[in-house]
Each structure stands twice: as structure tokens, then as C-alpha cells.
Amino acid sequence: MNKNIVKKSSLKILICIVLYIILVMCTLFIDSKGGMIIHIGKGSIANNSFNGVINALQVLICVILVCIDYKKGFIVSCVLYGITFALMFRTIIRLHVLTPFVGMSHVFISIVTLAILSRFFWQRDKALITDALTQLINRRGMLRVLSQKCCEKDTFDIVYVDIDDFKFINDNLGHENGDYILKTIAKRLALLVDDKGFACRIGGDEFMLIVPAKDDKKAFMNEIINAVAAKIEIVNDDSSRDIYVTTSVGMVRYPEHGNDADSLLKYADLAMFHAKKEGKNKGQIFDDSLAKEMIRKSELEVIIKESLDKDYFFLVYQPQFEINNKKLRGFETLIRLKTPDGNMISPGEFIPVAEDSNLITRIDEYVMKRALREFKKLVKNRKESIVLSINMSTKDICMTGFSKKVEEALLEADFPPECLEIEITEYCFAHAIDIAAANIEALKKLGIKIALDDFGTGFASLSYLTKLPIDLLKIDKSFVDNIETDIKSRDFASAVVSIGRVQGCEIISEGVENENQLSVLQEVGCDFVQGYVWGKPLSYEKAIEFCNAN
């Protein structure tokens, strides 16, 4: 509850108390008249009848109090009824009459009724804020607790806990075992908070701990990481299996890092994301550098939107060659951003921001339409076939109807589909594999080639590779950089070539910068190369000249 809600509920309770006191004063005044009849015009009403109406109004006020706040309202109602009970008892002693005895019985019954009503609201409220699977506080409850803690002004810590690659666990072990793992982790996290702390499950594989300020924040994060990483034994029928999971943790402190729930959650999420980006199974405390990163991220979102609207983006094309004869295979399309003030913003900076903000789909659409439009004449007029390769984000590949969008773009540009190659990454296999596979199959039916980019750096399993019609495997630059001196990099490249041959795929290495790397790749049987050794990224005009020269 925020401060305004607390103030409003307190004001309502105060109004109800005042009305109740007024009714009690009316009861006392009527009781002081004994059993007299009150005459109104030609009619008359017995005092007991007035008391009945007043008692009913008292019950109504107390019910309203419980509805406003089932905890405070019930306590206030008990206090008010206690005062009423004492006054009735005083009347019996002072006037030596038993008339108030009926009212006292009514008070007792009313308190029992309010207790039942309060418990009903408590059970309903508990169900609303409790996660059904883990029995921890859910997101709704977490927001309520966090708002209350911010109102109390005491220093406390928030720890955002995200299980690494949990969808991959679900896909491989099944949702039933995945739920068991989540419940086990929830119990371990609940043991890490004391009576003053709260353990919450705020999403599928996301948890949050709200705890009193810790003297050693890093040590507490390590406790969490170690608790999650401990062995989890899954027993199915007569067999058992040991599972180990990792987690990424982000931590913030109130009020050091923020004084409201929204800011604290945003900063905790940012710290957790930074830990995940640094290699997972790590913890990160929010600091000023992350705040600057968030500000820069917001600035880049604005720049990306403006660049899409005002066409500040431009494309360059990096040539690809057959390794044995340096024959031109085609070009990979690369996007660049130059703002009106002349500043160049690296794709390594703006692409992650675009992916987080869903602007990546607009960028993908821009790249595809512009590249197809620019290269249409070249691929149609050239006697020898040439391939135009375009990178597509995981979000697009995993989007229902993506293949239809590509087909429409081809028709609009009048571009031959057999000259188009779509590059995807292994990360799409960790998201919606079924949708991604359906899109890849549909693209293949159109005659489009499929390349698997950054092979060996993501989540792809060989079982996926055997099921999908991949035409080309790309060896990531990280494996090429030291291939002439590092035997492991050489062996990896050789292994990728062997896998590609089994699957009927061709192999291309990216980031090839010198002749020594080129020689090693040629020895292991690589088919194609791209990189500064034979060709830098070129503007469209330079790419046309280069193509004609070759």
C-alpha cells in the first residue's frame, strides 16, 4: 500500500469511529429515560425500538471497518464493542435493570460474526498474495510488502534472483521436474531470510528476497548462489538423477539506491541482468556505473527510435569468399549508425539495447527491406549466383508468421529467394524452438538458405541440428583469433567441419584477419571465409564495384 492509500483508509476508520461514538451516546441517552415511550406527532415509539435500530447501525459500522481493513478494522471494532459492553454493564449496576443484558448478548454475537468475516478476508488476501506452486509471496504480495517497507523508512536490502537457462531445464527434464526444482529452490531461499525478511516468487524462474540491511552484501549474495547451486536430486519411478542449477543475482539497498518500489525493482533487475551478462552464476550490487549504464540505455532507445524514423542507419556489406580460389560467394549485410552530429555508435552498443526494448524487430525489418531493394539489380543481372546474407534476431525467428513477413519482403523487392541467406543464432533454440523450426522450414520451402551464426557459443544441441535444414555453419571469430597458436581452437574448427560434413552443411569462418589463420582453416577443410584478410565491410556503391571487379 502506498502512503495515499494508508491515509485514505485511516480517515475512513476515523469517520466510522466518530459515528459509532455518536450512536453510543444516543444509546446512553435513551437508556437514561428508562422504558419511556417517545411520542412523535400522533404516534409513539418505545425506547427499545430505538435501541434496536442503533444496534443495527453499530453492527453496520463495524462491518464497514472490517471491510476497510480486516486487521485494524477488527481490532478497532473489538475495542468499540468492548467499550459498549462496559457501558451496558455499568447501566445494569447503576440502574439495577436487566434490559441491557440483551444488548450485551448482541455485542458478543457481533464480535464472533466480525471475527468470522475478518478471517474470511484474511484467507482471501493470503490466497491473492501467495504463489500456488512454492507457497512463497507472489508478485502482487511482493509489491505490497515493498511499498509498506518504503513507508516504514527502515534500511533494507532487495535481492533479485533469476535461475539461469531455466527454460532449457524445462525443455529437457519436463515441466513436472521443473516445478519440483523451483519448489526446492524456494524452500532454500526461504531458509535464508529471518522472521523480518520475505521470500517471494515474482515470475516463472524469478525470485526476490526482501531482508534487513546486511553488513556484508557480497557474502549474502554468495549464500544465495551456493544455496541454489547445491545438488537437487530428482527421483522418477526407480531411477534418480542429480541436477545442478546456477543463478544470477542483483542487489539494491533502500534508501541508498532508491526510495520507491519502482526504482528499487528497476535497479535490482538491472544489477541481476549485469550479473547474467558477465557469465551467469554471479552476483552484482547496484552502483553508480550501472545507473549511468541505465541512463545510456534510455538515451540509446531514443536514438534508435529517431534513427529508424529519420533514416540515420546505413548498411555495409562484407564479402565472403571460397577459401580455395578466393572466388566471391556473396556478402553479409551489416548495419551501422551515424547520428547527425557525426558520431558513430557501435552495433555492439545499440543492438543489445534494441533487443531488450523490442526495437530489434523494426531494425530487422529495415535491414531486410533496404538490403533486398539495393541488391535486387545486382543479383538479377549477374551471370554467376551471389548470396546476400542477412542477420535476423532471435525474437524475429521465434515469432509466429515471421516466414510470411520474409516472403512479403521478397515479393515487394522482386528479389530471387535462392539468392537470400538468413542468419540465425543458437539462442533461438533456448526460446521457442517449435516456432523457430516452423519458420525455418517455411523459409527453406521458399528456396532461402539458412546459416547458423556463432556456432558453438550458444545453446544448440546436435539433436536440434539434425532436425533443422541448416545450409551453413559459421565458426565464431572467438575461435579463429588464436587458431594458428591454440591447438584447442584448431581442434574446435576441425570438429565443426566434421559436424558440418555429417549434416550436409558448408562451413564459413568469420573474423579471418591474416594469412596464417587462413592457412589453418584451409587445412581443416573450411569452405568459405570472411574477414579483413580479403575484404573489409564496404558501402553499397563500393560493394557493387568490388562485385563487378570480381
Disulfide bonds with the S-S distance in Angstrom:
none
